């Protein structure tokens, strides 16, 4: 009788359990695959901790400086009808009134017509008044409304603070001056003889009044203080600086006193660029304006650094 395959010894050996050994890699469990799929890439935690930690800006926070400058520029450009168009109309009214009132009695001044002599002074007066108003009003409004903390809390140091505000005020002065000059050219013959003088004195004058505006805005606690500075300091200095006349006509001691007025040098130098004539040396005006601007910027920087009337 023949044996069946199941009765053979070979079949018994094959049916016995095999010894445990290294198994081939199989598919991972569903939970492990899901965890691997949701795990962030290598280095993600390090990048997140660096992004959420203290931000390093280097020696100069260019982003913060630019943002603060842009904020101040947009602040006056959003109301351009009041901050740009209104000074243009006011300056044209001054030109019309003084030309009609004195144009025939004073035909020429320093070799040019009275209207040509008057135009640069009026342009400069519009520039300095608006440069001062931009920085001073911004700081006073921020202090009264209590949102000055929004400027003091960000990582902006005192240098960046002063540079941003001063540059924004200077920008408004230059924008107003360019607008007044373009419109005035339709009524008065405007010729530029020395472009460097026009550019330097317009920039230096706007920066000077912008810096004064920073100091005044820090000092003032209410709008009455600002009105006092405008009425008793800025306007008298601007009107008595040779805007509407040549100081050569002044008797002593007023002739010498006029040379102590810094507004005289900015207007005289600016006018020199247009009519090629001045009451004082333009280079003396360059030196005076440079020294005054440095002193004003340093004073503004010291006040902001101390936090005088800005921080509790």
C-alpha positions as CSV (number, residue, x, y, z in Angstrom):
1,X,0.0,0.0,0.0
2,X,1.4,3.3,-1.0
3,X,1.7,6.1,1.4
4,X,-0.2,9.3,0.8
5,X,1.6,12.6,0.5
6,X,0.4,13.7,3.9
7,X,1.9,10.6,5.5
8,X,5.4,11.2,4.0
9,X,8.1,12.6,6.3
10,X,8.8,15.4,3.8
11,X,5.3,16.7,4.1
12,X,5.4,16.6,7.9
13,X,8.6,18.7,7.9
14,X,7.1,21.1,5.5
15,X,4.0,21.5,7.7
16,X,6.1,22.3,10.8
17,X,6.3,26.0,11.8
18,X,9.4,27.8,10.5
19,X,11.9,29.4,12.8
20,X,11.5,33.1,13.3
21,X,13.9,35.2,11.2
22,X,14.3,38.7,9.9
23,X,11.1,39.8,8.2
24,X,10.9,41.9,5.0
25,X,9.9,45.5,5.5
26,X,6.2,45.9,5.2
27,X,3.8,48.8,5.0
28,X,3.8,51.0,8.2
29,X,0.7,51.4,10.3
30,X,-1.9,54.0,9.2
31,X,-1.2,56.1,12.3
32,X,2.5,56.3,11.7
33,X,2.0,57.3,8.0
34,X,-0.3,60.1,9.0
35,X,2.2,61.3,11.6
36,X,5.0,61.3,9.1
37,X,2.8,63.3,6.7
38,X,1.9,66.0,9.3
39,X,5.5,66.3,10.6
40,X,7.0,69.7,9.6
41,X,10.1,69.7,7.5
42,X,13.5,69.7,9.2
43,X,14.5,73.1,10.5
44,X,10.9,74.6,10.7
45,X,10.9,75.0,14.5
46,X,14.2,76.8,14.4
47,X,12.9,79.2,11.7
48,X,9.7,79.8,13.6
49,X,11.5,80.6,16.9
50,X,13.7,83.0,15.0
51,X,10.8,84.7,13.3
52,X,8.7,85.0,16.5
53,X,11.6,86.1,18.7
54,X,13.1,89.6,18.9
55,X,13.8,91.0,15.5
56,X,17.2,92.3,14.7
57,X,17.4,95.4,12.5
58,X,21.1,96.2,12.6
59,X,22.4,99.6,13.3
60,X,19.6,101.3,11.4
61,X,16.0,100.2,11.3
62,X,15.5,101.2,7.7
63,X,12.0,99.6,7.5
64,X,10.8,101.5,10.6
65,X,12.4,104.8,9.4
66,X,10.8,104.5,6.0
67,X,7.4,103.5,7.4
68,X,7.3,106.5,9.8
69,X,8.4,108.9,7.0
70,X,5.8,107.5,4.6
71,X,3.1,107.8,7.3
72,X,3.9,111.5,7.7
73,X,4.0,112.1,4.0
74,X,0.7,110.4,3.4
75,X,-0.8,112.3,6.3
76,X,-0.5,115.6,4.5
77,X,-1.0,114.2,1.0
78,X,-4.4,112.8,2.0
79,X,-5.6,116.4,2.5
80,X,-3.6,118.0,-0.3
81,X,-6.4,120.5,-0.9
82,X,-5.6,122.0,2.6
83,X,-1.9,121.4,2.7
84,X,-0.8,122.1,-0.9
85,X,-3.5,123.8,-2.8
86,X,-4.4,126.3,-0.1
87,X,-0.8,127.7,0.2
88,X,-0.7,128.1,-3.5
89,X,-3.8,130.3,-3.5
90,X,-2.7,132.3,-0.5
91,X,0.7,133.0,-2.1
92,X,-0.9,134.1,-5.3
93,X,-3.1,136.5,-3.4
94,X,0.0,138.0,-1.7
95,X,1.6,138.4,-5.1
96,X,-1.4,140.1,-6.6
97,X,-1.9,142.5,-3.6
98,X,1.7,143.6,-3.3
99,X,2.2,143.9,-7.0
100,X,-0.9,146.1,-7.5
101,X,-0.1,148.1,-4.4
102,X,3.6,148.7,-4.9
103,X,4.3,147.6,-8.4
104,X,4.1,151.1,-10.0
105,X,5.8,153.0,-7.2
106,X,8.7,150.4,-7.0
107,X,9.3,149.4,-10.6
108,X,12.7,147.7,-10.2
109,X,14.6,146.2,-7.3
110,X,18.2,144.9,-7.6
111,X,17.9,145.2,-11.4
112,X,14.7,143.2,-11.9
113,X,11.0,144.0,-11.8
114,X,9.3,144.1,-8.4
115,X,7.2,141.0,-9.2
116,X,10.4,139.1,-10.1
117,X,12.0,140.2,-6.9
118,X,8.9,139.4,-4.8
119,X,8.2,135.9,-6.2
120,X,11.2,134.0,-4.7
121,X,10.5,135.5,-1.2
122,X,6.8,134.4,-1.4
123,X,7.8,130.9,-2.5
124,X,10.2,130.6,0.4
125,X,7.7,131.9,2.9
126,X,5.2,129.3,1.8
127,X,7.8,126.5,2.1
128,X,8.9,127.4,5.6
129,X,5.5,127.9,7.0
130,X,4.3,124.5,5.7
131,X,7.4,122.7,6.8
132,X,7.0,124.0,10.3
133,X,3.3,123.2,10.3
134,X,3.8,119.6,9.2
135,X,6.0,118.4,12.1
136,X,4.6,120.6,14.8
137,X,0.9,119.8,14.2
138,X,1.7,116.1,13.8
139,X,3.4,115.9,17.2
140,X,0.9,118.1,19.0
141,X,-2.1,116.1,17.6
142,X,-0.4,112.8,18.6
143,X,0.2,114.1,22.1
144,X,-3.3,115.4,22.6
145,X,-5.0,112.3,21.2
146,X,-2.7,110.0,23.1
147,X,-1.4,108.0,20.2
148,X,2.1,109.3,20.4
149,X,2.8,105.9,22.1
150,X,2.3,104.3,18.7
151,X,5.5,106.0,17.5
152,X,7.5,105.6,20.7
153,X,6.8,101.9,21.3
154,X,8.1,100.4,18.0
155,X,11.9,99.7,17.8
156,X,12.7,103.1,16.4
157,X,15.5,105.0,18.1
158,X,15.8,108.8,18.6
159,X,17.9,109.3,15.4
160,X,15.4,107.5,13.2
161,X,12.5,109.4,14.9
162,X,14.1,112.8,14.2
163,X,15.2,111.9,10.7
164,X,11.8,110.6,9.7
165,X,9.8,113.6,11.0
166,X,12.4,116.2,9.7
167,X,12.5,114.6,6.3
168,X,8.7,114.5,6.1
169,X,8.4,118.1,7.0
170,X,11.1,119.0,4.5
171,X,9.2,117.0,1.8
172,X,6.0,119.0,2.5
173,X,7.9,122.3,2.2
174,X,9.5,121.3,-1.1
175,X,6.2,120.0,-2.5
176,X,4.5,123.3,-1.6
177,X,7.4,125.3,-3.0
178,X,7.4,123.5,-6.3
179,X,3.6,123.8,-6.6
180,X,3.7,127.5,-5.9
181,X,6.6,128.1,-8.3
182,X,4.9,126.2,-11.1
183,X,1.7,128.1,-10.7
184,X,3.4,131.5,-10.2
185,X,5.4,131.0,-13.5
186,X,2.1,131.6,-15.4
187,X,2.0,135.2,-13.9
188,X,5.6,136.2,-13.3
189,X,8.7,135.7,-15.3
190,X,10.7,133.1,-13.4
191,X,14.3,132.5,-14.4
192,X,16.8,130.3,-12.6
193,X,20.4,131.6,-12.8
194,X,21.9,129.4,-10.1
195,X,20.3,126.0,-9.7
196,X,22.5,125.0,-6.8
197,X,21.4,127.9,-4.8
198,X,17.7,127.2,-5.4
199,X,18.1,123.6,-4.4
200,X,20.3,124.1,-1.4
201,X,18.4,127.0,0.2
202,X,15.0,125.5,-0.4
203,X,16.1,122.2,1.1
204,X,18.0,123.8,4.0
205,X,15.2,126.2,4.8
206,X,12.6,123.4,4.8
207,X,14.8,121.3,7.0
208,X,15.4,124.2,9.4
209,X,11.7,124.9,9.9
210,X,10.9,121.2,10.1
211,X,13.4,120.8,12.9
212,X,12.0,123.9,14.7
213,X,8.6,122.3,14.3
214,X,9.8,119.1,16.0
215,X,11.1,121.2,19.0
216,X,8.0,123.2,19.1
217,X,5.7,120.2,18.9
218,X,7.6,118.5,21.7
219,X,7.3,121.6,23.9
220,X,3.7,122.5,23.2
221,X,0.9,121.0,25.2
222,X,-2.0,122.4,23.3
223,X,-2.8,124.2,20.1
224,X,-2.7,127.6,21.8
225,X,1.1,127.1,22.3
226,X,1.5,126.3,18.6
227,X,-0.5,129.4,17.6
228,X,1.7,131.6,19.8
229,X,4.9,130.3,18.2
230,X,3.5,130.8,14.7
231,X,2.2,134.3,15.4
232,X,5.0,135.6,17.5
233,X,8.1,133.8,16.1
234,X,7.6,132.3,12.6
235,X,5.5,135.0,10.9
236,X,7.5,138.0,12.2
237,X,10.8,136.5,11.3
238,X,9.5,135.6,7.8
239,X,8.0,139.0,7.1
240,X,11.0,141.0,8.5
241,X,13.6,139.0,6.6
242,X,13.5,140.9,3.3
243,X,10.6,138.9,1.8
244,X,8.9,142.1,0.4
245,X,11.8,144.5,0.3
246,X,15.6,144.7,0.1
247,X,17.3,145.3,3.4
248,X,19.5,147.9,1.8
249,X,16.7,150.3,2.3
250,X,16.7,149.8,6.1
251,X,18.4,152.5,8.2
252,X,20.7,151.7,11.1
253,X,20.5,149.9,13.4
254,X,17.8,147.8,11.7
255,X,20.1,147.0,8.8
256,X,22.5,145.3,11.2
257,X,19.7,143.6,13.1
258,X,18.3,142.1,9.9
259,X,21.6,140.2,9.4
260,X,20.9,138.5,12.8
261,X,17.7,137.0,11.4
262,X,18.4,133.5,10.0
263,X,15.3,133.8,7.8
264,X,17.1,136.6,5.9
265,X,19.9,134.3,4.7
266,X,17.5,131.6,3.5
267,X,15.4,134.1,1.5
268,X,18.3,136.1,0.3
269,X,20.2,133.0,-0.9
270,X,17.1,131.5,-2.5
271,X,16.4,134.8,-4.3
272,X,20.0,134.9,-5.5
273,X,19.4,131.6,-7.4
274,X,16.6,133.4,-9.4
275,X,17.7,137.0,-10.0
276,X,21.5,136.6,-9.7
277,X,21.7,139.3,-7.0
278,X,21.7,139.2,-3.2
279,X,22.2,141.5,-0.2
280,X,24.7,139.2,1.4
281,X,27.2,136.6,0.2
282,X,25.4,133.4,-0.7
283,X,28.3,131.4,0.8
284,X,27.8,133.1,4.1
285,X,24.2,132.0,3.9
286,X,25.3,128.4,3.2
287,X,27.5,128.5,6.3
288,X,24.8,130.0,8.5
289,X,22.1,127.6,7.3
290,X,24.3,124.6,7.7
291,X,25.3,125.5,11.3
292,X,21.8,126.3,12.3
293,X,20.4,123.0,10.9
294,X,23.1,121.0,12.7
295,X,22.3,122.7,16.0
296,X,18.5,122.3,15.6
297,X,18.8,118.6,14.7
298,X,21.1,117.9,17.6
299,X,18.7,119.7,19.9
300,X,15.7,117.7,18.6
301,X,17.7,114.5,19.0
302,X,18.5,115.3,22.6
303,X,14.9,116.1,23.5
304,X,13.6,112.9,21.9
305,X,16.4,110.9,23.6
306,X,15.4,112.3,27.0
307,X,11.7,111.8,26.2
308,X,10.9,115.3,27.5
309,X,7.1,115.8,27.3
310,X,6.9,112.6,25.2
311,X,7.2,109.9,27.8
312,X,5.5,109.7,31.2
